[in-house]
Every structure is written in structure tokens, then in C-alpha cells.
């Protein structure tokens, strides 16, 4: 019985580790796909993709998985055609939700997204119902260090439209057209870039109470469980 209990514990620990690894792989794949879709599949000219690939390798993702994600984003998977679709809707408390997808089966994806909305206190809307609440921006998150002043100086000289300072990181914002040049300039400083992507940013955030926020987060979690979903954005502050 003692041996059985020990094996049960080992299986439980392994399952937990596999789940953590699975989530890391899922995020890495979505980061790679997003970067390749926005800037192409060449890591030599697409700085965001290069960093996304580095992060994928850091969590031990196989090269075959990395290449497949790039091929999916750039349309190089033979025999498979992927469409980019964005769904819009509202979450609990009227929070605006944007869901970016890449799919080889639109009917499957829309059904899954609609189900997630309806089962978690939200509702899908018509195209354009919330898109006006978001702007596309380049976002670079840099870990704070003794090079903070250099980071901000380089950012101002290379197209940053906004710089926000937080306790643990500096957030640089740019127009999409300036994103790659800004990212390459920051890379040269040899600082830790925690995240980098072109994404949708809410231009008017709304406040919700803790209970509503938890419901919105659950909806987002359910949406992100779908492999077709690449990114989920909201205007909750």
C-alpha cells in the first residue's frame, strides 16, 4: 500500500508538472504565431519572432513545434489553409472583449468561441461592436535594471510613443510601424526583454468590482483554452 501511495504521489506531481509545461508551450506557440503573422517568419528581420523563439527554447520546446507554429502563421503548412478571424463581444459587467483567432475551420471556431461567451456570462456581438474601443500598438516590456535611463533614452530616440514605469519593469509603447526598429534598438542594450508584441490596447478602460473581474478572467481563461484562439483582449482596468 505504501508503494502504491508513493506512485500516486509521483503521478500527481508529474501531472502537475506536465500541466505547467503544457501552459508554457501553449503561450510560446501563440507568441510565435502572433509575431510571425505580424512580421514574417524570418528571425533575422523579425525581432519579435526572434525573442519569441528564444523564450520557446527556454521552456524546452522542440524545434519541430517552433517551426510548425511559424509555418502556420505564414501559411507554409502544406495542405492546410488558415484564416485569421477576430470575434467581438461583451463579458460580465459589459467588459469589451476582442478574440483573435487563426483557424482551418471557421464553423468549429465560432461555435467554440460563442459557447465560451454564453457559458461564462458574456455574449458575442456583431463585427465592429467593440473594435472602436481598441488601438493596435507595439508593446515592449523591459525588466528594470541599472540601464533604465539608457532604455528610456533609446526608446525616445527610436519611435516610442509612450513610456510607463512600474516597480519591476518599464513598458514601452509605439505605433506598429515603429515596433520592430524600437525592439531592435532596445535589444542592443543587453537588457532583459520580458515580452514584446504588437497587440490591441484599450483606449478607454472601465472599472469593475472584484467579483465581476473574477468572472471576466474565467471567461478569458475558457477562451484561451481553444487552440484556435491566439489572443484575447479586454478593456477592464
RAWOCOR-V929926 format. One record per residue. N is the residue number from 0. RES is the residue in three letters. PHI is phi in whole degrees, -180 to 180 (NA if undefined). OMEGA is omega in whole degrees, 0 to 359 (999 if undefined). NEAR is the number of other C-alpha atoms within 8 Angstrom. Layout:
BEGIN
N/RES/PHI/OMEGA/NEAR + N/RES/PHI/OMEGA/NEAR
END
This chain:
BEGIN
0/UNK/NA/180/4 + 1/UNK/-62/178/5 + 2/UNK/-63/180/6 + 3/UNK/-63/180/7 + 4/UNK/-63/180/8 + 5/UNK/-64/180/8 + 6/UNK/-65/178/8 + 7/UNK/-62/179/8 + 8/UNK/-66/179/8 + 9/UNK/-61/179/8 + 10/UNK/-63/180/8 + 11/UNK/-64/180/8 + 12/UNK/-64/180/8 + 13/UNK/-63/180/8 + 14/UNK/-63/179/8 + 15/UNK/-66/179/8 + 16/UNK/-65/179/8 + 17/UNK/-64/180/8 + 18/UNK/-65/179/8 + 19/UNK/-63/179/8 + 20/UNK/-64/180/9 + 21/UNK/-62/179/8 + 22/UNK/-67/179/8 + 23/UNK/-65/179/9 + 24/UNK/-65/181/11 + 25/UNK/-61/179/8 + 26/UNK/-64/182/8 + 27/UNK/-63/180/12 + 28/UNK/-63/181/12 + 29/UNK/-67/177/11 + 30/UNK/-65/180/11 + 31/UNK/-65/181/14 + 32/UNK/-61/180/13 + 33/UNK/-62/182/11 + 34/UNK/-67/181/15 + 35/UNK/-68/179/15 + 36/UNK/-65/183/10 + 37/UNK/-80/188/7 + 38/UNK/-128/179/9 + 39/UNK/93/189/9 + 40/UNK/-95/181/12 + 41/UNK/-99/182/8 + 42/UNK/-68/180/8 + 43/UNK/-77/180/6 + 44/UNK/-114/181/5 + 45/UNK/-115/185/14 + 46/UNK/-64/180/11 + 47/UNK/-64/178/12 + 48/UNK/-67/179/15 + 49/UNK/-58/180/10 + 50/UNK/-70/179/9 + 51/UNK/-65/177/12 + 52/UNK/-65/178/11 + 53/UNK/-60/179/8 + 54/UNK/-67/178/9 + 55/UNK/-66/179/13 + 56/UNK/-66/180/10 + 57/UNK/-66/177/7 + 58/UNK/-102/174/9 + 59/UNK/65/176/6 + 60/UNK/-73/179/10 + 61/UNK/-62/180/7 + 62/UNK/-60/180/7 + 63/UNK/-63/177/6 + 64/UNK/-67/179/9 + 65/UNK/-62/182/13 + 66/UNK/-65/179/8 + 67/UNK/-63/179/9 + 68/UNK/-63/178/12 + 69/UNK/-65/180/12 + 70/UNK/-64/178/11 + 71/UNK/-63/183/11 + 72/UNK/-69/184/13 + 73/UNK/-98/177/10 + 74/UNK/76/183/8 + 75/UNK/-100/177/7 + 76/UNK/-82/183/9 + 77/UNK/-65/176/4 + 78/UNK/80/181/4 + 79/UNK/-131/177/6 + 80/UNK/-116/180/7 + 81/UNK/-108/175/11 + 82/UNK/-107/174/8 + 83/UNK/-95/182/8 + 84/UNK/-134/175/8 + 85/UNK/-118/177/8 + 86/UNK/-105/181/11 + 87/UNK/-125/179/16 + 88/UNK/-177/181/15 + 89/UNK/-125/174/12 + 90/UNK/-98/176/15 + 91/UNK/-54/179/11 + 92/UNK/74/180/6 + 93/UNK/77/179/6 + 94/UNK/-67/180/12 + 95/UNK/-76/182/13 + 96/UNK/-128/173/13 + 97/UNK/-118/184/13 + 98/UNK/-123/179/12 + 99/UNK/-90/183/12 + 100/UNK/-127/171/13 + 101/UNK/-134/190/11 + 102/UNK/-143/173/11 + 103/UNK/-103/180/8 + 104/UNK/-151/184/7 + 105/UNK/-61/182/8 + 106/UNK/-63/179/6 + 107/UNK/-64/185/7 + 108/UNK/-68/182/11 + 109/UNK/-64/179/8 + 110/UNK/-66/181/8 + 111/UNK/-68/180/9 + 112/UNK/-66/180/9 + 113/UNK/-63/179/10 + 114/UNK/-63/180/8 + 115/UNK/-62/178/11 + 116/UNK/-61/188/15 + 117/UNK/-67/182/10 + 118/UNK/-86/184/7 + 119/UNK/-130/171/12 + 120/UNK/77/180/10 + 121/UNK/-121/178/12 + 122/UNK/-155/176/10 + 123/UNK/-75/180/11 + 124/UNK/-121/178/9 + 125/UNK/-76/177/7 + 126/UNK/-58/179/8 + 127/UNK/95/185/7 + 128/UNK/-67/179/9 + 129/UNK/-128/184/12 + 130/UNK/-57/181/9 + 131/UNK/-67/180/7 + 132/UNK/-87/184/10 + 133/UNK/-129/174/11 + 134/UNK/-124/178/9 + 135/UNK/-84/182/10 + 136/UNK/-138/170/12 + 137/UNK/-87/182/15 + 138/UNK/-125/177/14 + 139/UNK/-127/180/13 + 140/UNK/-109/184/12 + 141/UNK/-116/178/13 + 142/UNK/-66/181/11 + 143/UNK/-67/181/10 + 144/UNK/-160/178/6 + 145/UNK/-77/178/5 + 146/UNK/-106/183/9 + 147/UNK/-56/181/9 + 148/UNK/-63/179/7 + 149/UNK/-66/180/8 + 150/UNK/-59/183/10 + 151/UNK/-69/178/9 + 152/UNK/-66/179/8 + 153/UNK/-64/180/10 + 154/UNK/-61/181/14 + 155/UNK/-66/181/9 + 156/UNK/-84/187/7 + 157/UNK/-130/168/10 + 158/UNK/95/177/12 + 159/UNK/-67/179/14 + 160/UNK/-95/179/9 + 161/UNK/-159/177/7 + 162/UNK/-132/180/11 + 163/UNK/-122/181/7 + 164/UNK/-103/175/7 + 165/UNK/-124/184/7 + 166/UNK/-59/188/5 + 167/UNK/-110/183/6 + 168/UNK/-155/174/10 + 169/UNK/-115/181/13 + 170/UNK/-108/180/12 + 171/UNK/-107/181/15 + 172/UNK/-121/180/12 + 173/UNK/-146/169/14 + 174/UNK/-72/182/12 + 175/UNK/-52/182/10 + 176/UNK/-65/182/5 + 177/UNK/-97/189/12 + 178/UNK/-60/186/13 + 179/UNK/-64/179/11 + 180/UNK/-63/179/9 + 181/UNK/-64/181/13 + 182/UNK/-63/179/12 + 183/UNK/-63/179/9 + 184/UNK/-66/180/11 + 185/UNK/-68/178/12 + 186/UNK/-55/184/9 + 187/UNK/-66/180/7 + 188/UNK/-81/181/9 + 189/UNK/58/175/6 + 190/UNK/-112/181/11 + 191/UNK/-85/176/6 + 192/UNK/-92/186/10 + 193/UNK/-76/180/8 + 194/UNK/-162/179/8 + 195/UNK/-159/180/12 + 196/UNK/-170/169/11 + 197/UNK/-96/187/12 + 198/UNK/-145/178/8 + 199/UNK/-87/180/9 + 200/UNK/-121/180/10 + 201/UNK/-66/179/10 + 202/UNK/-93/178/8 + 203/UNK/-155/183/7 + 204/UNK/-80/178/8 + 205/UNK/-120/178/8 + 206/UNK/-89/175/6 + 207/UNK/-134/179/9 + 208/UNK/-77/185/6 + 209/UNK/-61/181/6 + 210/UNK/-65/179/6 + 211/UNK/-67/179/10 + 212/UNK/-59/179/10 + 213/UNK/-63/179/8 + 214/UNK/-68/178/11 + 215/UNK/-64/180/12 + 216/UNK/-63/177/8 + 217/UNK/-67/177/9 + 218/UNK/-60/180/14 + 219/UNK/-61/179/9 + 220/UNK/-60/180/8 + 221/UNK/-66/177/9 + 222/UNK/-63/184/12 + 223/UNK/-72/176/11 + 224/UNK/-69/180/7 + 225/UNK/-79/181/8 + 226/UNK/-61/180/6 + 227/UNK/-74/182/8 + 228/UNK/-81/180/13 + 229/UNK/-94/181/13 + 230/UNK/-148/175/9 + 231/UNK/-126/181/12 + 232/UNK/-121/179/9 + 233/UNK/-145/179/9 + 234/UNK/-113/176/14 + 235/UNK/-81/182/10 + 236/UNK/-78/999/6
END
